Amino acid sequence: MSKNNRQLENWFYLACLMESTARKPGNVHPEASFPDLTYRDFLKSANIIAPILAGTESHKIGFAIKQCIQATQQAIPSNSNLGMVLLLAPLAAVPLEITAQEGIQTILNQLTVQDAREVYEAIRIANPGGLGKTEVEDISTEPTGTLREVMSLAACRDSVASEYANDFQITLGTAAPVLKELWSQCSDWEEAIIRLQLRLMSDFPDTLIARKCGSEEAQQAGQYASEVLRAEQFIPSLTKFDSWLRMHGNQRNPGTTADLIVAGLFVAMRDGFIPTPDLSTIMKQIPKKYEHDLRMSPNHE
């Protein structure tokens, strides 16, 4: 493995690890799980996809996505990472000599119908909740357009698809730059990620919540997130928000926002918005019972 690939693998792993470890309202983390998904599942997922993504080639993005999902499903029966893999694979293919902002449009424009076929297969394997049926390019059929074209058809109802249509506008225009601001303002990396979640939910109502509960409820969750950000008593407000999101199991799980956070963390480290943290820094927030699930010697080259 090349030095560049080792660095990419480290960034992918750390982005997944930090996002899942931060105790964000409504999401899985070391102190909260869902009936079909646990924190340990996310640790396994990070280990599985990081090396695959690090080797992504620009002409095989769909293949890399399918490979990640196939490998994940062999270890974890539930969908733990489809959205983040869909976001990370195109970013992985941008040459390291240029920024993600400079290179993503070229990568997206090069996507093919074959990429779409392989991504459709990956989605069917992952079987995410709340997809529903569409009249054109439904996931149960074979796509006729390129991956960017078919994603654009779903852009109005799914933020991950919208990133393909809009040159990763949320990831590059909001998530990574906001992380840069928060990294210097917050007490630690976990608070920065939690505040990023609230900001993203406020600005871009979570589309997984919208698919499961309706757009009005997603808007309500976004308004609630905005209020928490402005609250004088931040921690008590955050705790109440977390309880509200978990009131009906995982129906209000802001899972798409979590995927965008992973992409934002990766870009922020890759392009120097934030320093790449040592694993030991993150491990301070992880209970000892999970230590054997971690990579104990990640590459920091």
N, C-alpha and C positions, 0 to 999 in steps of 0.2 A: 504493500500500500504506500502511495506517495505521501510526502509530508503534507501536501494540500488536502488530500483525502482524510488524513488523520485529524487535521484541524477541523475540517467540515464535520467529521463524525463527532468530534468533541462538542462542537456548537449545537448540532442536532440533539445530542444526548442531554446536554445541559439545559437547552430550551424546554425540552419535554419534562425534564426532572423539576426544574424551577416552577413551571406552570402547574404541575400536578401536586407539588409540595406546598405551595402557597395556599393558605386556608381561606380561599375565596368563597363568598356566599353562594350557596346553591350547587357547588361543584363537589366532586370527589376529591378528598385530600387525606392525609394520614389519620385524621380524626373523624372522617365522614365517608360513608360508602353508600352505594345503592344496592338493592337486592341482587342485581346481576352484574355489578361492576365495583371493583375495589381499588384502593390505592396500589396494592401489589400488582394488579393487572396493568396499571399505567407504568409501573417500574419495568415490568416485563416488556411492555410495548416499546418503551424507549430503547431498551437494549437490542430489541429485534430490528427496529427500523433505522437506527442511526447509521450502521455500516452500509445498509442497502442504499439509503439516500445519498450517502457520501460518494457512491460510485455512479450516480445518475448521469446519463449522457443526454445531450440536448435532443437527439433523435430517438430516444427511447424513454420518454417521460411516462407514457402510459404503461409501458412494461415495468418500470420501477414502482409505480403506484400499485399495480397488480401484485408484484412480487412482495411488497410490504404487507399488503392486506392478506395475501395467502399465508405468509409466514406468521403473521399475528394470529390469524384464525386457528392455526395449528396449536397455539399455546393458550389462547383466550377465546372462549366461545362467544362472548358479547362483542359489540362494536366499540372499541376503545380509542381508535385513532384514524378513522377514515378521513374526517375533515382536515385534520392537521397534515396527514400525508398528501392530500390533494393540494394543500397550500405549499408545503415544503418542497415537493418534487420539482416544480418549475423554478423555484428559487435556488435549488441545488444545482441546476444546470447553468446558471449564470456564471461566466468565467470569473475567477477571483481577482483578475486584473482590473475589473471594473466594478462599480457599485451595483447593488441589486436594482436601484432606481434606473441606472443607465442601461442595464441589460435585459430587464424583464420583458419589455415589449417585443424585442426580437425573438425571445424564447417562445412567447405566447403565439406570435404570428407563424412560427414554424410548426406548431402542433398539427397533427394529421388526423384523418379519419381512423387510422389504425390506433392512434393514441386514444381516441374516443371509444373504440371497441374494447380496448383493454381496461379502460376506466369503468365502462359500463359493467364489465365482468367483475371488476373489483367491488363495485357498489353492490352488485347482486350477492357477492360472497359476504360482504360485511353486513348487509341487510339492515341498514339504519332505520330508526323509527320515524314515522310521520311523513314518508315520501309522497304517498298518494299516487294518482295517475295523471298523466298529461296527454293532450291530444296529439302533440308533435314530439318526436324523438323521446318517447317514453322509455324508461330504463329497462323495461321488459322486452323491448325490441332491439334490433340492431341499428346503430346510428348511421345516418347518411351524411352528416356534416363533420367537420373537424372538431377536436375537443374544445377549442375556444368557441366555435360556433354553437355547439350544443349547450355549453355552459352559459353562453349569453342568453339563451332562451329561458334559463331558470334564474337569471340574475335578479329579477324583481322579487323573488320569494326566498332566495338563499344567498347569504353573504359570501360563502365560499365561491359559489358560481359567479357572483358579482365581481369578485377579485379577478377572475379570468377575463371577464368582459371589460374591466376598467383598469387594467395594468396594475393590479394590486394596490389600488388607491387607499384602502383602509390600512393595510399593513405598512405601506411605505409613507403614506401621507399623514397618518395619525398614530398608529401603534408604536412604531420605532421612534419617531421624534418625541412623542409624549413620554416614552420610557426614558429618553435622555434627560428630559426635564425632571422627572420623578426620581431618577437615580440619585440626583444631587440634593433633592428636597426632602426625601423621606428618611426615616430612621434606619431602614434596612431594605434589602432587596424584596422581602416578602410584602412589606407595605406598598412598595412601588408597584408590584404586580397586582395587588388588590385594588389599588386606586386606578390602575390602568383598566382593570375589568369594569369598574364602575363608570369610568369615562366612556369606554367603548359601548357599554349597554345604554348609556344616556344618549350618545350620538347615533348609534346604529342598533336599534332594538333587535334583540336576539332572534334570529330566524328559526332556531330549533324550538324555542318557546312558541313562536308564531305558528309553526307547523302543528305542534301538539295541542296548543290551547287557543289559538286564534290571534290575529294581529292586535286586537284591542288589549289582550292580556300582555303581549310582548311590549306594547307601548306603555302599559301600566308599570311593568317591571323596569323599563327604562326611566320613567319618571321617578320611581322609587329610588333607583340608583343615583339619579341626579340629586335627590334630596339628601341622601346619605353623604354624598360628597360635600355638600354645603353645611352639614350638621355640625354644630358646635361640639356635641358629644358624639364623636365619631364612632368609637368602639360600641357603645350601647346601640346606636342606630344601625351599625353594621350587623350586630347580633340579631336585631329584630328583622332586618331585611333577609338574613339567612334563614330565619324561622319561617318567614312568609314564603320564600322560594321553595322550601322543603315541605310545605303544608300538605301537598298532595303527592308525596313520594318524589319521583324525578320528573314530573310533568313540567315543572318550571325550571328545569336544569338549563342554565345558560351555556350549553355545550358549544354552540358555534362561536360565541365570544371566547371561550377557552381555546379553540383552534386558532383564532386570530391572535391571541396572546402568544401562543407558541411561535407562530410565524414572525410576530413582531420581535420577540426575544432573539430568534435566530438572526434576523436582519440587523438588530441593534448590536449584537456581538460581532457579526461578520463585518459590518461596515464601520465599526468603531464608535457607535453611539454610546455604548457602555463598555466597561472593561469586562473581559471574560473572567468570571469568578472561579475560584478554586472549589473543587468538590467539597472540601472540608468546611467551607463557609455555608454551603447548602445543608450539609449533614447536621449542622447544629439544630435544624428545625425538624429533623427526621428521627422518630423513635428508634431505639436500638434494635427492636425486633425486625426492622426492615434492612439492617445493614448488609445482610447476606444477599439481598436482592439488588444491591448497588454495584456499579462498576467501581472497584476500589482503586484502580490506577488508570484513570482516563488520561489521554494524551493532551498535553498543553503546549505543543510546539507551535 
